[in-house]
Each structure stands twice: as structure tokens, then as C-alpha cells.
Amino acid sequence: MKLHAALLLGLCLVAGTVRAGMFDDEEARRDISVLRGQVGANQKAVEERLAKIEMLLQDRSIELAKLIDELKQELARMRGQIEVQTNRIDTLDRRQKDLYVDLDARLRKIEAGAQAQEKQAAASATDPATEAKAYEAALNQFKLGNYQSSIAGFQNYLTAYPDSQQVPSAQYWIGNAYYALRDYKMAIAAQQKVLASWPGSAKAPDAMLNIASCQSEMGDGKAARDTLQQLLKKYPGTPAAEQGKQRLAGKR
């Protein structure tokens, strides 16, 4: 009996152990199944995200490729424009250099001509015979009645021989020529220059007498009398003063 009881007890213990093991195994299987489901769900989510990322990358790659092509085209266009502008700049630079060379050559010719004229003028200025011929030529034009030619000749003389002793006389004859042309304002201006620049010249009294004549021709008798009185006061005893005295006596 005792042995039989012991055997029953042992079988019960083994059966309990087996049932406990079977219970643990089923729970483990359920856990594994749950885990597998979670892993599958996570894997699917990851795959979906990866798919979206790949699509985005593909779209962006297409946009980026398009942008790169546009940039390449724009760069090619800009390079073409730069090449055209560079050619234009080179052409303008060559033209500018050619222009500078041409201008330099012309300036050198002009300078050479001017120097030659200066040398010729200097040589003529130092020649008394040439100076005398220039003065006589201008005076002869006045005597012939070619008053404009006479004025031009005496003006050239003043330019060529500014230090000559005949300069006051040349200026006086310019005034006299304007008087003959009935250009009384220019005549007065020319004779006033004689009085202002060379008051001690022998032509100064004649210049003042000529001014009085111009004023009289212009109908300004009072100014003419004033000028003649100044002539008598400033240059008494001169032939011009004597003529002035006669005119004043005739006007009274």
C-alpha cells in the first residue's frame, strides 16, 4: 500500500510538471507571435518610409538634374556673351591704339610745322630788311586805298615784330585805315590803344587828332572839341596841336 501511494504521488508530480512546462511553452509561443507581429509591422513601416524617401529623392534628383541643365545652358549663354564682349573690347582696343598712333603722328607733324614757322619767324624778326619790307608793304596798301589789306598787313607786323620801334606807327595806321573805311568806333579804339600804350610816341598827337575827327564825323561835336582841347594841353607845339587849334578856331 505504501508503495502504491508513493507511485501515485510520483505520477502526480510528473503530470504537474508536464502541465507547467506545456503552459510555459504556449505563453512563450504567444509572446513570440506577438513579437513577430510587431517586428513585421515595424518592418512594413520602415519599408514604407524608405519607399517615400526614395520617391522624394527621385523627385528631387529630377528637379536637381533639371536645375543643373538650366544652369549649364545659362553658363553656356553667358560664356558666349563674354566671348562676344571680349572680341568687341579687343577690337575697340585696337582701334583706340590705332587712333592714338594716328593722332600722335599728326601732332608731331603739326608741332614740327609750328617749330619751323617759329624758326622762320624768328629769323625774319632778326632781319631789319625783312621788317622794313613788311611795314612798307602794309603802308603801300593804305596809300593804294586797300584799307582792309593795310589793316591785315599792319596787324601781322605787330604780331611778328612786337618789339619794333615802328609798333606805335603801325597801330596808328590801323586806326587811320578804319577811319578811311568810315568805321569810326574801331578807329577810335585803335587810336586809344596808341595813347594808352605809347603816350610818348610821335604818333600819339596824330592819334588824338584822328579821334577828334572820328567824333566829329559821328556828330558828337562836344566830344570832338574836348578831345582837341586835350590835344592842345597835352601835346602843345606839335603839328597835330596846330591843326587842332585851327579846327577849334573854325568851330567858334
C-alpha atoms as an extended CHARMM CRD file, in Angstrom:
* protein
*
       252  EXT
         1         1  MET       CA              0.0000000000        0.0000000000        0.0000000000  PROA      1               0.0000000000
         2         2  LYS       CA              2.6960000000        2.3650000000        0.8490000000  PROA      2               0.0000000000
         3         3  LEU       CA              4.4370000000        1.5630000000       -2.3520000000  PROA      3               0.0000000000
         4         4  HSD       CA              1.2930000000        2.1740000000       -4.3490000000  PROA      4               0.0000000000
         5         5  ALA       CA              0.7530000000        5.5020000000       -2.6670000000  PROA      5               0.0000000000
         6         6  ALA       CA              4.2910000000        6.5100000000       -3.3820000000  PROA      6               0.0000000000
         7         7  LEU       CA              3.8460000000        5.6880000000       -7.0530000000  PROA      7               0.0000000000
         8         8  LEU       CA              0.6690000000        7.7280000000       -7.3310000000  PROA      8               0.0000000000
         9         9  LEU       CA              2.3410000000       10.6550000000       -5.6920000000  PROA      9               0.0000000000
        10        10  GLY       CA              5.2220000000       10.4800000000       -8.1300000000  PROA      10              0.0000000000
        11        11  LEU       CA              2.9090000000       10.3390000000      -11.1440000000  PROA      11              0.0000000000
        12        12  CYS       CA              1.0420000000       13.3860000000       -9.8980000000  PROA      12              0.0000000000
        13        13  LEU       CA              4.2400000000       15.3290000000       -9.5290000000  PROA      13              0.0000000000
        14        14  VAL       CA              5.3640000000       14.3980000000      -13.0230000000  PROA      14              0.0000000000
        15        15  ALA       CA              1.9860000000       15.3290000000      -14.5250000000  PROA      15              0.0000000000
        16        16  GLY       CA              2.0720000000       18.7140000000      -12.7640000000  PROA      16              0.0000000000
        17        17  THR       CA              5.4910000000       19.3600000000      -14.0400000000  PROA      17              0.0000000000
        18        18  VAL       CA              4.4730000000       18.4270000000      -17.5780000000  PROA      18              0.0000000000
        19        19  ARG       CA              1.4000000000       20.6850000000      -17.4230000000  PROA      19              0.0000000000
        20        20  ALA       CA              3.5140000000       23.5550000000      -16.1090000000  PROA      20              0.0000000000
        21        21  GLY       CA              6.0020000000       23.0900000000      -18.9110000000  PROA      21              0.0000000000
        22        22  MET       CA              3.2680000000       22.9630000000      -21.5270000000  PROA      22              0.0000000000
        23        23  PHE       CA              1.7640000000       26.1710000000      -20.1140000000  PROA      23              0.0000000000
        24        24  ASP       CA              5.1010000000       27.9960000000      -20.2420000000  PROA      24              0.0000000000
        25        25  ASP       CA              5.6870000000       26.8420000000      -23.8250000000  PROA      25              0.0000000000
        26        26  GLU       CA              2.3180000000       28.1770000000      -25.0560000000  PROA      26              0.0000000000
        27        27  GLU       CA              2.9000000000       31.5300000000      -23.3760000000  PROA      27              0.0000000000
        28        28  ALA       CA              6.2880000000       31.7370000000      -24.9900000000  PROA      28              0.0000000000
        29        29  ARG       CA              4.7390000000       30.9410000000      -28.3420000000  PROA      29              0.0000000000
        30        30  ARG       CA              2.1610000000       33.6870000000      -27.8710000000  PROA      30              0.0000000000
        31        31  ASP       CA              4.9100000000       36.1360000000      -26.9530000000  PROA      31              0.0000000000
        32        32  ILE       CA              6.9190000000       35.1010000000      -29.9590000000  PROA      32              0.0000000000
        33        33  SER       CA              3.8790000000       35.5050000000      -32.1940000000  PROA      33              0.0000000000
        34        34  VAL       CA              3.2400000000       38.9750000000      -30.7670000000  PROA      34              0.0000000000
        35        35  LEU       CA              6.8640000000       39.9340000000      -31.2500000000  PROA      35              0.0000000000
        36        36  ARG       CA              6.7950000000       38.6340000000      -34.7730000000  PROA      36              0.0000000000
        37        37  GLY       CA              3.7140000000       40.7310000000      -35.4540000000  PROA      37              0.0000000000
        38        38  GLN       CA              5.3840000000       43.8240000000      -34.0120000000  PROA      38              0.0000000000
        39        39  VAL       CA              8.5530000000       43.1550000000      -35.9790000000  PROA      39              0.0000000000
        40        40  GLY       CA              6.5100000000       42.7110000000      -39.1430000000  PROA      40              0.0000000000
        41        41  ALA       CA              4.5830000000       45.9020000000      -38.5220000000  PROA      41              0.0000000000
        42        42  ASN       CA              7.7800000000       47.8260000000      -37.7700000000  PROA      42              0.0000000000
        43        43  GLN       CA              9.4690000000       46.3810000000      -40.8430000000  PROA      43              0.0000000000
        44        44  LYS       CA              6.4920000000       47.3740000000      -43.0060000000  PROA      44              0.0000000000
        45        45  ALA       CA              6.5210000000       50.8760000000      -41.5650000000  PROA      45              0.0000000000
        46        46  VAL       CA             10.2370000000       51.1250000000      -42.2080000000  PROA      46              0.0000000000
        47        47  GLU       CA              9.8240000000       49.8800000000      -45.7500000000  PROA      47              0.0000000000
        48        48  GLU       CA              7.0220000000       52.3900000000      -46.3790000000  PROA      48              0.0000000000
        49        49  ARG       CA              9.1820000000       55.2130000000      -45.0480000000  PROA      49              0.0000000000
        50        50  LEU       CA             12.0840000000       54.0680000000      -47.1780000000  PROA      50              0.0000000000
        51        51  ALA       CA              9.8200000000       53.9780000000      -50.2220000000  PROA      51              0.0000000000
        52        52  LYS       CA              8.6300000000       57.5380000000      -49.5470000000  PROA      52              0.0000000000
        53        53  ILE       CA             12.2110000000       58.7140000000      -49.0460000000  PROA      53              0.0000000000
        54        54  GLU       CA             13.2800000000       57.0590000000      -52.3000000000  PROA      54              0.0000000000
        55        55  MET       CA             10.3900000000       58.7380000000      -54.1500000000  PROA      55              0.0000000000
        56        56  LEU       CA             11.3140000000       62.1060000000      -52.6810000000  PROA      56              0.0000000000
        57        57  LEU       CA             14.9330000000       61.5920000000      -53.5940000000  PROA      57              0.0000000000
        58        58  GLN       CA             13.9860000000       60.5920000000      -57.1050000000  PROA      58              0.0000000000
        59        59  ASP       CA             11.7590000000       63.6720000000      -57.4880000000  PROA      59              0.0000000000
        60        60  ARG       CA             14.4500000000       65.9190000000      -56.0850000000  PROA      60              0.0000000000
        61        61  SER       CA             17.0240000000       64.2360000000      -58.2880000000  PROA      61              0.0000000000
        62        62  ILE       CA             14.8620000000       65.0200000000      -61.3050000000  PROA      62              0.0000000000
        63        63  GLU       CA             14.4660000000       68.6410000000      -60.1870000000  PROA      63              0.0000000000
        64        64  LEU       CA             18.1580000000       68.8990000000      -59.4000000000  PROA      64              0.0000000000
        65        65  ALA       CA             19.0910000000       67.4360000000      -62.7800000000  PROA      65              0.0000000000
        66        66  LYS       CA             16.7440000000       69.9010000000      -64.4750000000  PROA      66              0.0000000000
        67        67  LEU       CA             18.2210000000       72.7710000000      -62.4930000000  PROA      67              0.0000000000
        68        68  ILE       CA             21.7380000000       71.6400000000      -63.3760000000  PROA      68              0.0000000000
        69        69  ASP       CA             20.8180000000       71.5290000000      -67.0880000000  PROA      69              0.0000000000
        70        70  GLU       CA             19.3370000000       75.0280000000      -66.8930000000  PROA      70              0.0000000000
        71        71  LEU       CA             22.4380000000       76.2960000000      -65.1380000000  PROA      71              0.0000000000
        72        72  LYS       CA             24.6400000000       74.6850000000      -67.7820000000  PROA      72              0.0000000000
        73        73  GLN       CA             22.6220000000       76.3520000000      -70.5310000000  PROA      73              0.0000000000
        74        74  GLU       CA             22.7800000000       79.7230000000      -68.7830000000  PROA      74              0.0000000000
        75        75  LEU       CA             26.5270000000       79.3010000000      -68.2710000000  PROA      75              0.0000000000
        76        76  ALA       CA             26.9850000000       78.4800000000      -71.9470000000  PROA      76              0.0000000000
        77        77  ARG       CA             24.9500000000       81.5540000000      -72.9160000000  PROA      77              0.0000000000
        78        78  MET       CA             26.9760000000       83.7690000000      -70.5730000000  PROA      78              0.0000000000
        79        79  ARG       CA             30.2160000000       82.3670000000      -71.9450000000  PROA      79              0.0000000000
        80        80  GLY       CA             29.0290000000       83.2110000000      -75.4410000000  PROA      80              0.0000000000
        81        81  GLN       CA             28.1870000000       86.7670000000      -74.3970000000  PROA      81              0.0000000000
        82        82  ILE       CA             31.5260000000       87.1350000000      -72.6530000000  PROA      82              0.0000000000
        83        83  GLU       CA             33.3230000000       85.9300000000      -75.7630000000  PROA      83              0.0000000000
        84        84  VAL       CA             31.4280000000       88.4180000000      -77.9230000000  PROA      84              0.0000000000
        85        85  GLN       CA             32.1580000000       91.2620000000      -75.4890000000  PROA      85              0.0000000000
        86        86  THR       CA             35.7840000000       90.2450000000      -75.2750000000  PROA      86              0.0000000000
        87        87  ASN       CA             36.0610000000       90.3870000000      -79.0610000000  PROA      87              0.0000000000
        88        88  ARG       CA             34.4150000000       93.8090000000      -79.0700000000  PROA      88              0.0000000000
        89        89  ILE       CA             36.7860000000       95.0400000000      -76.3860000000  PROA      89              0.0000000000
        90        90  ASP       CA             39.7740000000       93.7440000000      -78.3300000000  PROA      90              0.0000000000
        91        91  THR       CA             38.5050000000       95.4530000000      -81.4780000000  PROA      91              0.0000000000
        92        92  LEU       CA             37.9090000000       98.7390000000      -79.6620000000  PROA      92              0.0000000000
        93        93  ASP       CA             41.3010000000       98.5000000000      -78.0170000000  PROA      93              0.0000000000
        94        94  ARG       CA             42.9850000000       98.0320000000      -81.3900000000  PROA      94              0.0000000000
        95        95  ARG       CA             41.0370000000      100.9350000000      -82.8670000000  PROA      95              0.0000000000
        96        96  GLN       CA             41.9130000000      103.1330000000      -79.9210000000  PROA      96              0.0000000000
        97        97  LYS       CA             45.5820000000      102.2690000000      -80.2550000000  PROA      97              0.0000000000
        98        98  ASP       CA             45.4680000000      102.9890000000      -83.9870000000  PROA      98              0.0000000000
        99        99  LEU       CA             43.7370000000      106.3000000000      -83.2590000000  PROA      99              0.0000000000
       100       100  TYR       CA             46.3730000000      107.2370000000      -80.7020000000  PROA      100             0.0000000000
       101       101  VAL       CA             49.1290000000      106.3950000000      -83.1430000000  PROA      101             0.0000000000
       102       102  ASP       CA             47.4560000000      108.4550000000      -85.8800000000  PROA      102             0.0000000000
       103       103  LEU       CA             46.8510000000      111.4060000000      -83.5520000000  PROA      103             0.0000000000
       104       104  ASP       CA             50.3960000000      111.2420000000      -82.2910000000  PROA      104             0.0000000000
       105       105  ALA       CA             51.7100000000      111.2850000000      -85.8310000000  PROA      105             0.0000000000
       106       106  ARG       CA             49.5160000000      114.2480000000      -86.7290000000  PROA      106             0.0000000000
       107       107  LEU       CA             50.5200000000      116.1430000000      -83.6050000000  PROA      107             0.0000000000
       108       108  ARG       CA             54.1630000000      115.5390000000      -84.3810000000  PROA      108             0.0000000000
       109       109  LYS       CA             53.6620000000      116.9330000000      -87.8770000000  PROA      109             0.0000000000
       110       110  ILE       CA             51.8250000000      119.9600000000      -86.5210000000  PROA      110             0.0000000000
       111       111  GLU       CA             54.4880000000      120.5450000000      -83.8770000000  PROA      111             0.0000000000
       112       112  ALA       CA             57.2130000000      120.1890000000      -86.4660000000  PROA      112             0.0000000000
       113       113  GLY       CA             55.4290000000      122.6760000000      -88.7290000000  PROA      113             0.0000000000
       114       114  ALA       CA             54.9060000000      125.1100000000      -85.8710000000  PROA      114             0.0000000000
       115       115  GLN       CA             58.5420000000      124.8780000000      -84.8580000000  PROA      115             0.0000000000
       116       116  ALA       CA             59.5830000000      125.5150000000      -88.4390000000  PROA      116             0.0000000000
       117       117  GLN       CA             57.3070000000      128.5560000000      -88.6160000000  PROA      117             0.0000000000
       118       118  GLU       CA             58.6470000000      129.8280000000      -85.3060000000  PROA      118             0.0000000000
       119       119  LYS       CA             62.1890000000      129.4330000000      -86.5410000000  PROA      119             0.0000000000
       120       120  GLN       CA             61.3100000000      131.2000000000      -89.7640000000  PROA      120             0.0000000000
       121       121  ALA       CA             59.5500000000      133.9880000000      -87.8870000000  PROA      121             0.0000000000
       122       122  ALA       CA             62.4810000000      134.3380000000      -85.5060000000  PROA      122             0.0000000000
       123       123  ALA       CA             64.8780000000      134.5120000000      -88.4220000000  PROA      123             0.0000000000
       124       124  SER       CA             62.7250000000      137.1210000000      -90.1230000000  PROA      124             0.0000000000
       125       125  ALA       CA             62.3800000000      139.1090000000      -86.9040000000  PROA      125             0.0000000000
       126       126  THR       CA             66.1140000000      139.4420000000      -86.6170000000  PROA      126             0.0000000000
       127       127  ASP       CA             66.3770000000      140.7280000000      -90.1900000000  PROA      127             0.0000000000
       128       128  PRO       CA             65.8760000000      144.5390000000      -90.2920000000  PROA      128             0.0000000000
       129       129  ALA       CA             65.4070000000      144.4780000000      -94.0600000000  PROA      129             0.0000000000
       130       130  THR       CA             62.5440000000      141.9600000000      -93.7890000000  PROA      130             0.0000000000
       131       131  GLU       CA             60.9280000000      144.0360000000      -91.0520000000  PROA      131             0.0000000000
       132       132  ALA       CA             61.1430000000      147.2040000000      -93.1150000000  PROA      132             0.0000000000
       133       133  LYS       CA             59.6310000000      145.4520000000      -96.1380000000  PROA      133             0.0000000000
       134       134  ALA       CA             56.6900000000      144.2290000000      -94.0690000000  PROA      134             0.0000000000
       135       135  TYR       CA             55.9970000000      147.7380000000      -92.7640000000  PROA      135             0.0000000000
       136       136  GLU       CA             56.3190000000      149.3490000000      -96.1920000000  PROA      136             0.0000000000
       137       137  ALA       CA             54.0720000000      146.7230000000      -97.7820000000  PROA      137             0.0000000000
       138       138  ALA       CA             51.2680000000      147.4340000000      -95.3100000000  PROA      138             0.0000000000
       139       139  LEU       CA             51.7150000000      151.2120000000      -95.7260000000  PROA      139             0.0000000000
       140       140  ASN       CA             51.6400000000      150.9190000000      -99.5160000000  PROA      140             0.0000000000
       141       141  GLN       CA             48.3120000000      149.1050000000      -99.2880000000  PROA      141             0.0000000000
       142       142  PHE       CA             46.9640000000      152.0800000000      -97.3340000000  PROA      142             0.0000000000
       143       143  LYS       CA             48.2620000000      154.5250000000      -99.9640000000  PROA      143             0.0000000000
       144       144  LEU       CA             46.6130000000      152.4760000000     -102.7100000000  PROA      144             0.0000000000
       145       145  GLY       CA             43.2740000000      152.6260000000     -100.8670000000  PROA      145             0.0000000000
       146       146  ASN       CA             43.3090000000      148.9260000000      -99.9630000000  PROA      146             0.0000000000
       147       147  TYR       CA             42.4390000000      149.6540000000      -96.3690000000  PROA      147             0.0000000000
       148       148  GLN       CA             41.4150000000      146.1450000000      -95.3140000000  PROA      148             0.0000000000
       149       149  SER       CA             44.6730000000      144.7470000000      -96.7120000000  PROA      149             0.0000000000
       150       150  SER       CA             46.5550000000      147.5210000000      -94.9590000000  PROA      150             0.0000000000
       151       151  ILE       CA             44.8990000000      146.6720000000      -91.6230000000  PROA      151             0.0000000000
       152       152  ALA       CA             45.7510000000      142.9860000000      -92.0470000000  PROA      152             0.0000000000
       153       153  GLY       CA             49.3310000000      143.8140000000      -93.0250000000  PROA      153             0.0000000000
       154       154  PHE       CA             49.9250000000      146.0580000000      -90.0130000000  PROA      154             0.0000000000
       155       155  GLN       CA             48.3080000000      143.5370000000      -87.6390000000  PROA      155             0.0000000000
       156       156  ASN       CA             50.6520000000      140.8420000000      -88.9500000000  PROA      156             0.0000000000
       157       157  TYR       CA             53.5140000000      143.2580000000      -88.4960000000  PROA      157             0.0000000000
       158       158  LEU       CA             52.5550000000      143.8540000000      -84.8470000000  PROA      158             0.0000000000
       159       159  THR       CA             52.4870000000      140.1070000000      -84.2690000000  PROA      159             0.0000000000
       160       160  ALA       CA             55.8060000000      139.4440000000      -85.9910000000  PROA      160             0.0000000000
       161       161  TYR       CA             57.6920000000      142.4510000000      -84.5860000000  PROA      161             0.0000000000
       162       162  PRO       CA             56.1720000000      143.3340000000      -81.1770000000  PROA      162             0.0000000000
       163       163  ASP       CA             59.4070000000      144.9940000000      -80.0090000000  PROA      163             0.0000000000
       164       164  SER       CA             59.9440000000      147.1520000000      -83.0880000000  PROA      164             0.0000000000
       165       165  GLN       CA             60.1690000000      150.9290000000      -82.7660000000  PROA      165             0.0000000000
       166       166  GLN       CA             57.5970000000      151.1600000000      -85.5440000000  PROA      166             0.0000000000
       167       167  VAL       CA             54.8740000000      149.4380000000      -83.4810000000  PROA      167             0.0000000000
       168       168  PRO       CA             53.1400000000      152.7390000000      -82.4180000000  PROA      168             0.0000000000
       169       169  SER       CA             53.1060000000      153.9050000000      -86.0470000000  PROA      169             0.0000000000
       170       170  ALA       CA             51.6730000000      150.5670000000      -87.2290000000  PROA      170             0.0000000000
       171       171  GLN       CA             48.8990000000      150.8240000000      -84.6350000000  PROA      171             0.0000000000
       172       172  TYR       CA             48.2070000000      154.4360000000      -85.7150000000  PROA      172             0.0000000000
       173       173  TRP       CA             47.8560000000      153.4250000000      -89.3820000000  PROA      173             0.0000000000
       174       174  ILE       CA             45.4140000000      150.7020000000      -88.3970000000  PROA      174             0.0000000000
       175       175  GLY       CA             43.2340000000      153.4030000000      -86.7930000000  PROA      175             0.0000000000
       176       176  ASN       CA             43.6280000000      155.6300000000      -89.8170000000  PROA      176             0.0000000000
       177       177  ALA       CA             42.5800000000      152.7760000000      -92.1270000000  PROA      177             0.0000000000
       178       178  TYR       CA             39.4210000000      152.1850000000      -90.0760000000  PROA      178             0.0000000000
       179       179  TYR       CA             38.7080000000      155.9300000000      -90.3290000000  PROA      179             0.0000000000
       180       180  ALA       CA             39.0220000000      155.7220000000      -94.0990000000  PROA      180             0.0000000000
       181       181  LEU       CA             36.5590000000      152.8130000000      -94.0570000000  PROA      181             0.0000000000
       182       182  ARG       CA             34.1760000000      155.0110000000      -92.0110000000  PROA      182             0.0000000000
       183       183  ASP       CA             34.3270000000      152.5120000000      -89.1410000000  PROA      183             0.0000000000
       184       184  TYR       CA             34.7500000000      155.2770000000      -86.5840000000  PROA      184             0.0000000000
       185       185  LYS       CA             34.2630000000      153.1610000000      -83.4590000000  PROA      185             0.0000000000
       186       186  MET       CA             37.0500000000      150.7880000000      -84.4810000000  PROA      186             0.0000000000
       187       187  ALA       CA             39.2070000000      153.7510000000      -85.4620000000  PROA      187             0.0000000000
       188       188  ILE       CA             38.7600000000      155.3820000000      -82.0320000000  PROA      188             0.0000000000
       189       189  ALA       CA             39.5430000000      152.0820000000      -80.2900000000  PROA      189             0.0000000000
       190       190  ALA       CA             42.7360000000      151.6330000000      -82.3220000000  PROA      190             0.0000000000
       191       191  GLN       CA             43.9220000000      155.2060000000      -81.6480000000  PROA      191             0.0000000000
       192       192  GLN       CA             43.1080000000      154.9800000000      -77.9430000000  PROA      192             0.0000000000
       193       193  LYS       CA             45.4420000000      151.9860000000      -77.8060000000  PROA      193             0.0000000000
       194       194  VAL       CA             48.2150000000      154.2260000000      -79.1840000000  PROA      194             0.0000000000
       195       195  LEU       CA             47.5690000000      156.7850000000      -76.4500000000  PROA      195             0.0000000000
       196       196  ALA       CA             47.3570000000      154.1610000000      -73.7030000000  PROA      196             0.0000000000
       197       197  SER       CA             50.3910000000      152.0720000000      -74.6940000000  PROA      197             0.0000000000
       198       198  TRP       CA             52.7180000000      154.6890000000      -76.2130000000  PROA      198             0.0000000000
       199       199  PRO       CA             51.7180000000      158.1630000000      -74.9410000000  PROA      199             0.0000000000
       200       200  GLY       CA             55.2240000000      159.4840000000      -75.6120000000  PROA      200             0.0000000000
       201       201  SER       CA             55.2880000000      158.3540000000      -79.2330000000  PROA      201             0.0000000000
       202       202  ALA       CA             55.4380000000      160.8670000000      -82.0810000000  PROA      202             0.0000000000
       203       203  LYS       CA             52.2090000000      159.2980000000      -83.3540000000  PROA      203             0.0000000000
       204       204  ALA       CA             50.3100000000      159.9530000000      -80.1130000000  PROA      204             0.0000000000
       205       205  PRO       CA             49.2580000000      163.5610000000      -81.0380000000  PROA      205             0.0000000000
       206       206  ASP       CA             48.1540000000      162.3760000000      -84.5060000000  PROA      206             0.0000000000
       207       207  ALA       CA             46.1610000000      159.5620000000      -82.8790000000  PROA      207             0.0000000000
       208       208  MET       CA             44.3410000000      162.0930000000      -80.6640000000  PROA      208             0.0000000000
       209       209  LEU       CA             43.6220000000      164.3340000000      -83.6640000000  PROA      209             0.0000000000
       210       210  ASN       CA             42.2180000000      161.3090000000      -85.5300000000  PROA      210             0.0000000000
       211       211  ILE       CA             39.9550000000      160.5390000000      -82.5510000000  PROA      211             0.0000000000
       212       212  ALA       CA             38.5780000000      164.0700000000      -82.6950000000  PROA      212             0.0000000000
       213       213  SER       CA             37.9380000000      163.6150000000      -86.4280000000  PROA      213             0.0000000000
       214       214  CYS       CA             36.0170000000      160.3740000000      -85.7570000000  PROA      214             0.0000000000
       215       215  GLN       CA             33.9070000000      162.0700000000      -83.0730000000  PROA      215             0.0000000000
       216       216  SER       CA             33.1240000000      164.9280000000      -85.4110000000  PROA      216             0.0000000000
       217       217  GLU       CA             32.0920000000      162.5160000000      -88.1940000000  PROA      217             0.0000000000
       218       218  MET       CA             29.8310000000      160.7160000000      -85.7100000000  PROA      218             0.0000000000
       219       219  GLY       CA             28.0920000000      164.0310000000      -84.9550000000  PROA      219             0.0000000000
       220       220  ASP       CA             29.4470000000      164.4000000000      -81.4260000000  PROA      220             0.0000000000
       221       221  GLY       CA             30.8010000000      167.9480000000      -81.6670000000  PROA      221             0.0000000000
       222       222  LYS       CA             31.2060000000      168.4150000000      -77.9060000000  PROA      222             0.0000000000
       223       223  ALA       CA             33.3520000000      165.2920000000      -77.5840000000  PROA      223             0.0000000000
       224       224  ALA       CA             35.4180000000      166.4050000000      -80.5830000000  PROA      224             0.0000000000
       225       225  ARG       CA             36.0690000000      169.8520000000      -79.0040000000  PROA      225             0.0000000000
       226       226  ASP       CA             37.0140000000      168.2490000000      -75.6780000000  PROA      226             0.0000000000
       227       227  THR       CA             39.4800000000      165.9600000000      -77.4450000000  PROA      227             0.0000000000
       228       228  LEU       CA             41.0550000000      168.8570000000      -79.3670000000  PROA      228             0.0000000000
       229       229  GLN       CA             41.4320000000      170.8720000000      -76.1490000000  PROA      229             0.0000000000
       230       230  GLN       CA             43.1480000000      167.8990000000      -74.5250000000  PROA      230             0.0000000000
       231       231  LEU       CA             45.4100000000      167.6690000000      -77.5700000000  PROA      231             0.0000000000
       232       232  LEU       CA             46.4750000000      171.3330000000      -77.1780000000  PROA      232             0.0000000000
       233       233  LYS       CA             47.0760000000      170.8420000000      -73.4900000000  PROA      233             0.0000000000
       234       234  LYS       CA             48.9280000000      167.5580000000      -73.6540000000  PROA      234             0.0000000000
       235       235  TYR       CA             50.9120000000      167.9520000000      -76.8800000000  PROA      235             0.0000000000
       236       236  PRO       CA             51.4090000000      171.7220000000      -77.4030000000  PROA      236             0.0000000000
       237       237  GLY       CA             53.6130000000      172.8400000000      -80.2910000000  PROA      237             0.0000000000
       238       238  THR       CA             53.1190000000      169.6550000000      -82.3180000000  PROA      238             0.0000000000
       239       239  PRO       CA             51.7750000000      169.7560000000      -85.8890000000  PROA      239             0.0000000000
       240       240  ALA       CA             48.7070000000      167.9050000000      -84.7010000000  PROA      240             0.0000000000
       241       241  ALA       CA             48.1390000000      170.5100000000      -81.9780000000  PROA      241             0.0000000000
       242       242  GLU       CA             48.3670000000      173.2930000000      -84.5720000000  PROA      242             0.0000000000
       243       243  GLN       CA             45.7040000000      171.5810000000      -86.6770000000  PROA      243             0.0000000000
       244       244  GLY       CA             43.6040000000      171.1620000000      -83.5820000000  PROA      244             0.0000000000
       245       245  LYS       CA             43.8970000000      174.8540000000      -82.7840000000  PROA      245             0.0000000000
       246       246  GLN       CA             42.7450000000      175.7580000000      -86.3080000000  PROA      246             0.0000000000
       247       247  ARG       CA             39.7790000000      173.4420000000      -86.0370000000  PROA      247             0.0000000000
       248       248  LEU       CA             38.7720000000      174.9280000000      -82.7050000000  PROA      248             0.0000000000
       249       249  ALA       CA             39.0400000000      178.4500000000      -84.1730000000  PROA      249             0.0000000000
       250       250  GLY       CA             36.8920000000      177.4140000000      -87.1180000000  PROA      250             0.0000000000
       251       251  LYS       CA             34.2510000000      175.8790000000      -84.8690000000  PROA      251             0.0000000000
       252       252  ARG       CA             33.7060000000      179.0910000000      -82.8910000000  PROA      252             0.0000000000
